[in-house]
Each structure stands twice: as C-alpha cells, then as structure tokens.
C-alpha cells in the first residue's frame, strides 16, 4: 500500500542527476522555503539537538559491549539489509530459517529509542517534526542524520543495537505460532540494493541466494494470502525484492500490535483506516468499469477490494493509473489512534500499527518506546493527532512541490529518482 510504503528518493543506476541552472536552483530553494513556512516544517535542527546527536555517536563500540549481556546476541545469525541504491540509513534487516513445520522470520529494526527517548531534546524535536518529509530531490529528516546514518544504521560487518521481532509462522496458514519482541545485538552480513537482491535471486551460487529465495517464497505466500483475505493491492507488479521487504514489514508491524493488544493488553499508536461508504465504493467501481479495455470480474463485485485487485491484474497498462486514482479518490485518510477500532480497511487488518521505521516516523518511535516500557505515554492521544496532522502536511507539501516542478519544466519522477545537479546556466539540461 502506498499509504505505508517507504518513500524512495534514489539515483537510478546508469543515469546521472537531472541538471538545472543556478537560477532554477534558486527558484526551487525559494519554493521549498515557502512550503516549509506554509506547513510549519523545520528544515534545520536546533544546535542543542545536533550536539546531543553528535554526542551519542561517540564510544559506540564500548557502549554496545556493555549492552550485550542484557540483550539477545544474534550476531551469528545470517542477516542482511535491502534498500534503495542511495539509502543513507539502513533501519531494517532480515533473517530467516525454514524448519520442519514452521518458518522463523526475524525482522531487526534499529533500536532508535536506545538513543532517542522522552528525556532527550531529539525526542522533542521528533515530536515537533512528526515524520521525515520526502520531496523530489530533497529530504527533511525527522532525526539528525548524524545519528540516523551512523549508530542507528544497520551497516554490514559492524555490531548494532536492534529491536527484533521474531515470528514463528505455521507453514500451512502462515499464522503466528509465537511472537517474541526483544532488544538484540546484530551484525549484518551484507547491504543489498533492490537490484542486487534481484540478481541474487537469479544466481544459485551467489552469497545470500538461498536466504533471499526462501524469504521471497514466504513473502509471495504472504502476499497471495493477503489478497485472498481481501487486502487491497494497488501495485500488483512489484518486483521480488520490493515484495520481500513490503510483506516482511507488514507481517512485523502486524505482529507487534497483535502482541500489544492481545497478549499485553497495552495500547499503542494504531494505524486506523476507515472504509469508504457503499455508495463511494460503487462510484469507484463504476468509474473503473467504464474505462476502455477494463472489465471487473463478475465474481468479485461483492468485495470491492478483491474486485480492484482482480481488475488491476488483467487491465491494460495504460489504465492502471486511472484505476488506482478512482480508488484513491474515495479512500478516507488513515489516521493514528490509541484505539484500533475499525481496523485498517485497505489492508483488511483488524489491528495494525507501525513499528519498522522509527528513523522516519514518529508513530514507530512511539511504538518502540511502548514495547520497551510496556506502558504508554500519558499524552498518547495528543501524539497520535500530532503524527496524523504532520503526515497530512508532509503529503500536501510533497504534492505542491511536485506541481511546482512540473510548472518549471522538470519531471518530478526524474528528479526523485536521479537527484539534481546545479550547473552553469548555459549547460543546464534542456531535455528533462
């Protein structure tokens, strides 16, 4: 789901940055500043926050050594990360084993709350910001990069503190036989880009081939099960590497909120997505049915989500965007709430929340703290509202910046994927 997928701003392999003139670069900077003021987005970190972050990057090795006795030592477990080619921080890693009657899936998330907690200025700043804002070619971070890209980044061949979600999944139906969430020390064996993960799947003799093949097999099963259960899949053509990450993160997020709700009886920052009214769904389906070359299978009309899934799989490629837009127009906005009532309609999950991206989302940072403390912040409702409002601001800011890029003749997707390089005016790329 695009609502919960991580934004990717990357340089496409084999293509250089989009070239812009110095004058156009100034226009872009001025536009960003106007938008930051309009949506109250903080681009610069206060000095005390930067100083605090810098201080927490010192003495890392000794600090991790001191922590090992109080954590599960998973450094011997085969572990790897998969991220966009230009990712600066690696906040999630995977491990997997197949046993006689179960899969064991470990999702390791950077233990950000070891460094950022309610006693720190960084926490207050994260609450102020709410999330990382991804504009094409420009990022406004929730946490200082000096921290996020060092001690919180699960770089290969270095010990790192993590918050691990260990899931034992029944082979027959992929239900949770057991969920354990604990603090750990891990050592990633390798950092893969999405393209590298795809190539490993193609090469039987390559390092991590077996692990990636196994986790893809599991992810594909989870994906098909989600669709069968009525989860809306607006992007049916994801490659294998993205499927692995998306499905494993969804499974971990769901596991955490399942554990908090049913086994601990503790509230969390839940992701609640209301459903459209029957009339709104009917309107969307009629709009889809009227598209040239598109037909909704008759057997799926009773469940609009399944109807959309089935239609997207067989529709002409030229109509995919229109089908997706027809659905998005009627979808209510998802919000963070301290009560999961209503569940997540698009995913068709009764209970759902975020845990896997504490570097870029306040909700995940709060849920890490709740899992660790086994208690909720007194101002949880206020924090839910804050995270919801700032996400809305971020999305609107991104939309307006993309519109501006188009107005000045730039392709937002090209800028997003390739970045920008400022050149002397006469050298600027005229064929964007």
C-alpha positions as CSV (number, residue, x, y, z in Angstrom):
1,X,0.0,0.0,0.0
2,X,1.3,3.4,-0.9
3,X,0.0,4.8,2.3
4,X,2.5,2.8,4.3
5,X,5.3,2.2,1.8
6,X,8.6,3.9,2.4
7,X,9.4,6.8,0.0
8,X,12.3,6.2,-2.2
9,X,14.4,9.0,-3.5
10,X,17.2,7.3,-5.4
11,X,19.7,7.7,-8.2
12,X,18.8,5.2,-10.9
13,X,21.8,3.0,-11.8
14,X,23.2,4.1,-15.1
15,X,21.6,7.6,-15.2
16,X,23.1,10.8,-13.9
17,X,21.4,13.6,-12.0
18,X,19.0,16.0,-13.6
19,X,20.9,19.1,-14.5
20,X,19.4,22.5,-13.6
21,X,20.7,26.1,-14.0
22,X,21.8,28.1,-11.0
23,X,18.8,30.4,-11.5
24,X,16.3,27.5,-11.5
25,X,18.0,26.0,-8.4
26,X,17.4,29.3,-6.6
27,X,13.7,29.1,-7.6
28,X,13.5,25.6,-6.2
29,X,15.1,26.6,-3.0
30,X,12.7,29.6,-2.6
31,X,9.7,27.4,-3.3
32,X,10.8,24.9,-0.7
33,X,11.3,27.6,1.9
34,X,7.8,29.0,1.1
35,X,6.3,25.5,1.6
36,X,8.2,24.9,4.8
37,X,6.8,28.1,6.2
38,X,3.3,27.3,5.0
39,X,3.3,23.8,6.5
40,X,5.5,24.6,9.5
41,X,8.2,22.2,8.6
42,X,11.6,22.6,10.2
43,X,14.4,22.1,7.8
44,X,17.3,23.0,10.2
45,X,17.9,21.2,13.5
46,X,18.4,23.4,16.6
47,X,22.1,23.4,17.8
48,X,21.3,21.5,21.1
49,X,19.6,18.7,19.1
50,X,22.6,18.4,16.8
51,X,25.1,18.5,19.8
52,X,23.1,15.8,21.5
53,X,23.0,13.6,18.4
54,X,26.7,14.0,17.9
55,X,27.5,13.1,21.5
56,X,25.5,9.8,21.1
57,X,27.7,8.7,18.2
58,X,30.8,8.6,20.4
59,X,32.1,5.4,22.1
60,X,29.7,3.2,20.2
61,X,31.7,0.0,20.3
62,X,32.2,0.2,24.1
63,X,28.5,1.0,24.6
64,X,27.4,-2.0,22.6
65,X,29.8,-4.2,24.5
66,X,28.2,-3.0,27.7
67,X,24.8,-3.8,26.3
68,X,25.4,-7.4,25.1
69,X,24.7,-9.1,28.4
70,X,21.2,-7.5,28.7
71,X,20.2,-8.4,25.1
72,X,19.9,-11.4,22.8
73,X,23.1,-11.9,20.9
74,X,22.1,-12.6,17.3
75,X,25.4,-11.7,15.7
76,X,25.9,-15.3,14.4
77,X,22.5,-15.3,12.7
78,X,22.7,-14.7,8.9
79,X,21.3,-11.2,8.5
80,X,21.2,-8.6,5.7
81,X,19.6,-5.3,4.6
82,X,17.8,-4.4,1.3
83,X,17.3,-0.7,0.5
84,X,17.3,1.7,-2.4
85,X,20.7,2.3,-4.0
86,X,21.2,5.7,-2.4
87,X,19.8,5.0,1.0
88,X,21.8,6.7,3.7
89,X,20.5,4.7,6.7
90,X,19.6,1.1,6.9
91,X,17.0,0.7,9.6
92,X,15.6,-2.8,9.0
93,X,17.3,-6.1,8.4
94,X,16.1,-9.7,7.8
95,X,16.9,-13.2,8.9
96,X,15.0,-16.4,8.0
97,X,15.1,-20.1,8.7
98,X,12.8,-22.9,7.5
99,X,12.2,-25.7,10.0
100,X,10.1,-28.9,9.8
101,X,6.7,-27.3,10.4
102,X,7.4,-23.6,10.6
103,X,9.2,-20.6,9.2
104,X,11.1,-18.4,11.6
105,X,11.3,-14.8,10.4
106,X,13.3,-12.2,12.2
107,X,12.8,-8.6,11.4
108,X,15.5,-6.5,13.1
109,X,14.8,-2.8,13.4
110,X,17.3,-0.2,14.5
111,X,16.9,0.4,18.3
112,X,16.4,4.1,17.9
113,X,14.9,4.6,21.4
114,X,18.1,3.5,22.9
115,X,19.4,6.9,21.8
116,X,16.2,8.9,21.4
117,X,13.9,8.8,24.4
118,X,11.5,11.2,26.2
119,X,14.4,12.6,28.2
120,X,16.2,13.9,25.2
121,X,16.0,17.0,23.0
122,X,16.0,14.7,20.0
123,X,12.7,13.2,21.1
124,X,11.0,16.6,21.5
125,X,12.3,17.5,18.0
126,X,10.9,14.3,16.6
127,X,7.5,15.0,18.1
128,X,7.7,18.5,16.6
129,X,8.5,17.2,13.1
130,X,6.3,14.1,13.1
131,X,8.0,12.3,10.2
132,X,10.6,12.6,7.6
133,X,9.4,14.6,4.5
134,X,10.5,13.3,1.1
135,X,10.4,15.9,-1.6
136,X,11.8,15.0,-5.1
137,X,15.5,15.6,-4.7
138,X,15.3,16.9,-1.1
139,X,14.7,15.3,2.3
140,X,13.7,17.0,5.6
141,X,14.7,14.5,8.2
142,X,12.8,13.6,11.5
143,X,16.1,12.7,13.2
144,X,19.5,14.2,12.8
145,X,21.3,12.3,10.0
146,X,24.5,12.4,12.1
147,X,22.7,9.8,14.4
148,X,20.4,8.1,12.0
149,X,23.1,7.4,9.4
150,X,25.7,6.1,11.9
151,X,24.8,4.3,15.1
152,X,21.2,3.7,14.0
153,X,22.2,2.4,10.6
154,X,22.5,-1.4,10.4
155,X,25.6,-1.3,8.3
156,X,27.3,-4.5,7.4
157,X,30.1,-6.1,9.4
158,X,29.6,-3.9,12.5
159,X,27.7,-4.7,15.7
160,X,24.5,-2.7,16.1
161,X,21.7,-2.4,18.7
162,X,18.4,-3.6,17.3
163,X,14.8,-4.2,18.4
164,X,14.0,-7.7,16.9
165,X,10.6,-9.1,16.1
166,X,10.9,-12.9,16.0
167,X,7.9,-14.6,14.3
168,X,7.3,-18.3,14.2
169,X,4.9,-18.9,11.3
170,X,2.8,-22.0,10.8
171,X,3.7,-23.5,7.4
172,X,0.2,-24.3,6.4
173,X,-1.6,-21.0,7.0
174,X,1.3,-18.6,8.0
175,X,-0.4,-17.7,11.3
176,X,1.7,-16.6,14.2
177,X,2.6,-19.6,16.3
178,X,4.7,-17.4,18.5
179,X,5.8,-13.8,18.6
180,X,8.8,-12.5,20.5
181,X,9.9,-8.9,20.6
182,X,13.2,-8.1,22.3
183,X,16.3,-6.0,22.4
184,X,19.2,-7.6,20.5
185,X,22.7,-7.1,19.1
186,X,23.1,-8.0,15.4
187,X,25.7,-7.9,12.7
188,X,24.5,-7.5,9.2
189,X,26.4,-9.7,6.7
190,X,25.7,-7.6,3.7
191,X,23.9,-4.5,2.4
192,X,22.0,-5.2,-0.8
193,X,20.3,-2.7,-3.1
194,X,16.9,-3.8,-4.6
195,X,18.7,-4.5,-7.9
196,X,21.3,-6.6,-6.1
197,X,18.7,-8.6,-4.3
198,X,17.0,-9.3,-7.6
199,X,20.3,-10.5,-9.1
200,X,21.0,-12.8,-6.0
201,X,17.6,-14.4,-6.6
202,X,18.8,-15.2,-10.2
203,X,22.2,-16.6,-9.2
204,X,22.0,-20.0,-7.3
205,X,25.7,-19.9,-6.3
206,X,25.7,-16.3,-5.0
207,X,26.0,-15.3,-1.4
208,X,22.6,-15.0,0.3
209,X,20.9,-16.6,-2.7
210,X,19.3,-19.3,-0.6
211,X,18.2,-16.9,2.1
212,X,16.6,-14.5,-0.4
213,X,15.0,-17.3,-2.3
214,X,13.5,-18.7,0.9
215,X,12.2,-15.3,2.1
216,X,10.8,-14.5,-1.3
217,X,8.9,-17.8,-1.3
218,X,7.5,-16.9,2.1
219,X,6.8,-13.3,1.1
220,X,4.9,-14.4,-2.1
221,X,2.8,-16.8,0.0
222,X,2.0,-13.9,2.5
223,X,1.2,-11.6,-0.5
224,X,-1.2,-14.1,-2.1
225,X,-2.8,-14.8,1.3
226,X,-3.4,-11.1,1.9
227,X,-5.1,-10.8,-1.5
228,X,-7.2,-13.8,-0.8
229,X,-8.2,-12.3,2.6
230,X,-9.3,-9.1,0.9
231,X,-6.2,-6.8,1.3
232,X,-6.2,-4.1,-1.4
233,X,-3.1,-4.4,-3.6
234,X,-2.9,-1.2,-5.8
235,X,0.5,-2.1,-7.2
236,X,0.3,-5.7,-8.4
237,X,3.6,-5.5,-10.5
238,X,6.1,-5.1,-7.7
239,X,9.4,-6.8,-8.3
240,X,10.6,-9.6,-6.0
241,X,12.9,-7.6,-3.8
242,X,10.2,-5.0,-3.0
243,X,7.7,-7.8,-2.4
244,X,10.1,-9.3,0.2
245,X,10.5,-6.0,2.1
246,X,6.9,-5.0,1.9
247,X,5.5,-8.3,3.1
248,X,8.0,-8.8,5.9
249,X,7.5,-5.3,7.2
250,X,3.7,-5.7,7.1
251,X,4.0,-9.0,9.0
252,X,6.2,-7.5,11.6
253,X,4.1,-4.4,12.1
254,X,1.0,-6.6,12.5
255,X,2.8,-8.9,14.9
256,X,3.8,-6.0,17.2
257,X,0.3,-4.5,17.5
258,X,-1.1,-8.0,17.8
259,X,1.2,-8.7,20.7
260,X,0.5,-5.4,22.4
261,X,-3.3,-5.7,22.1
262,X,-4.0,-9.3,22.8
263,X,-1.0,-10.6,24.9
264,X,0.0,-7.5,26.9
265,X,-3.3,-5.5,27.0
266,X,-1.3,-2.3,26.3
267,X,-2.5,0.5,24.0
268,X,-0.3,1.6,21.1
269,X,-0.3,4.1,18.3
270,X,-2.5,2.2,15.9
271,X,-3.0,2.9,12.2
272,X,-6.7,3.1,11.5
273,X,-8.1,3.3,8.0
274,X,-11.9,3.8,7.7
275,X,-13.7,2.3,4.8
276,X,-15.5,4.3,2.1
277,X,-19.3,4.2,2.1
278,X,-21.0,1.6,-0.1
279,X,-22.0,4.5,-2.4
280,X,-18.4,5.7,-2.7
281,X,-17.2,2.2,-3.5
282,X,-19.9,1.8,-6.1
283,X,-18.9,5.1,-7.7
284,X,-15.3,4.0,-7.9
285,X,-16.2,0.6,-9.4
286,X,-18.5,2.2,-12.0
287,X,-15.7,4.6,-13.0
288,X,-13.3,1.7,-13.3
289,X,-15.8,-0.4,-15.3
290,X,-16.3,2.4,-17.8
291,X,-12.6,2.6,-18.7
292,X,-11.7,1.4,-22.2
293,X,-10.4,-2.2,-22.2
294,X,-11.2,-2.7,-18.5
295,X,-13.6,-5.3,-17.1
296,X,-14.3,-6.1,-13.4
297,X,-14.8,-9.9,-13.0
298,X,-18.4,-10.6,-12.0
299,X,-17.5,-12.9,-9.2
300,X,-15.6,-10.2,-7.3
301,X,-18.2,-7.4,-7.1
302,X,-19.3,-8.3,-3.6
303,X,-15.9,-7.3,-2.2
304,X,-14.7,-4.0,-3.8
305,X,-11.1,-4.6,-2.7
306,X,-11.0,-8.0,-4.4
307,X,-12.7,-6.5,-7.4
308,X,-10.0,-3.9,-7.7
309,X,-7.2,-6.5,-7.2
310,X,-8.6,-8.8,-9.9
311,X,-9.1,-5.9,-12.3
312,X,-5.6,-4.5,-11.9
313,X,-4.1,-7.8,-12.8
314,X,-5.8,-8.0,-16.2
315,X,-6.2,-4.4,-17.1
316,X,-4.2,-2.7,-19.9
317,X,-1.1,-1.0,-18.5
318,X,-2.3,2.4,-19.9
319,X,-5.3,2.2,-17.5
320,X,-3.5,1.3,-14.3
321,X,-3.1,4.9,-13.1
322,X,-6.8,5.6,-13.7
323,X,-7.9,2.6,-11.8
324,X,-5.6,3.5,-8.9
325,X,-6.9,7.1,-8.9
326,X,-10.5,6.0,-8.9
327,X,-9.9,4.1,-5.7
328,X,-7.7,6.7,-4.0
329,X,-10.4,9.4,-4.6
330,X,-12.9,7.6,-2.4
331,X,-10.5,6.4,0.2
332,X,-10.7,8.2,3.6
333,X,-7.4,9.3,5.1
334,X,-5.8,6.8,7.5
335,X,-5.0,8.2,11.0
336,X,-3.1,7.2,14.1
337,X,-5.3,6.5,17.0
338,X,-4.9,5.0,20.5
339,X,-7.7,2.5,19.8
340,X,-7.7,0.1,16.8
341,X,-11.5,0.2,16.4
342,X,-12.4,-0.1,12.8
343,X,-9.1,-1.6,11.8
344,X,-7.2,-0.9,8.6
345,X,-9.7,-1.2,5.7
346,X,-7.3,-1.2,2.8
347,X,-5.0,-3.8,4.3
348,X,-8.1,-5.6,5.8
349,X,-6.3,-6.0,9.1
350,X,-8.3,-5.9,12.3
351,X,-5.4,-4.4,14.2
352,X,-2.4,-2.6,12.6
353,X,0.3,-0.2,13.6
354,X,3.7,0.9,12.6
355,X,7.0,-0.3,14.1
356,X,9.5,-0.8,11.3
357,X,10.6,2.7,10.5
358,X,11.5,4.6,13.8
359,X,14.1,6.7,12.0
360,X,11.4,8.4,9.8
361,X,8.1,8.1,11.5
362,X,7.0,9.3,15.0
363,X,4.4,6.5,15.2
364,X,7.1,3.8,15.0
365,X,9.3,5.6,17.5
366,X,6.4,5.8,20.0
367,X,5.6,2.2,19.5
368,X,9.2,1.2,20.1
369,X,9.0,3.0,23.4
370,X,5.7,1.4,24.3
371,X,7.0,-2.1,23.6
372,X,10.2,-1.4,25.6
373,X,8.4,0.2,28.6
374,X,5.3,-1.9,28.4
375,X,3.4,1.3,29.1
376,X,2.0,4.2,27.1
377,X,3.0,7.9,27.3
378,X,0.4,10.0,29.1
379,X,-0.1,12.1,26.1
380,X,-0.6,9.2,23.6
381,X,-3.8,10.7,22.1
382,X,-2.0,14.0,21.6
383,X,0.9,12.2,19.9
384,X,-1.5,10.3,17.6
385,X,-3.1,13.5,16.5
386,X,0.3,15.1,16.0
387,X,1.6,12.3,13.9
388,X,-1.6,12.3,11.8
389,X,-1.5,16.0,11.2
390,X,2.2,16.2,10.3
391,X,1.8,13.3,7.9
392,X,-1.0,15.2,6.2
393,X,1.1,18.3,6.0
394,X,4.0,16.3,4.5
395,X,1.8,14.8,1.8
396,X,0.4,18.1,0.9
397,X,3.8,19.7,0.8
398,X,5.1,17.0,-1.5
399,X,2.1,17.4,-3.8
400,X,2.6,21.1,-4.1
401,X,6.3,20.8,-4.7
402,X,5.8,18.2,-7.4
403,X,3.2,20.6,-9.1
404,X,5.8,23.4,-9.0
405,X,8.5,21.2,-10.5
406,X,6.1,20.5,-13.4
407,X,5.4,24.2,-13.8
408,X,9.1,24.9,-14.3
409,X,9.5,22.1,-16.8
410,X,11.0,19.4,-14.5
411,X,9.8,15.8,-14.3
412,X,9.2,15.1,-10.5
413,X,9.9,11.4,-11.0
414,X,13.2,12.0,-12.8
415,X,14.2,14.4,-10.0
416,X,13.1,11.9,-7.4
417,X,14.9,9.0,-8.9
418,X,18.1,10.8,-10.1
419,X,18.5,13.8,-7.9
420,X,19.6,17.3,-9.1
421,X,23.0,18.8,-10.1
422,X,23.4,22.5,-10.4
423,X,25.4,23.6,-13.5
424,X,26.3,26.9,-15.1
425,X,23.3,28.3,-16.9
426,X,24.4,27.5,-20.5
427,X,25.0,23.8,-19.5
428,X,21.6,23.2,-17.9
429,X,19.8,20.1,-19.2
430,X,17.0,21.3,-21.6
431,X,15.6,17.8,-22.3
432,X,14.2,16.7,-19.0
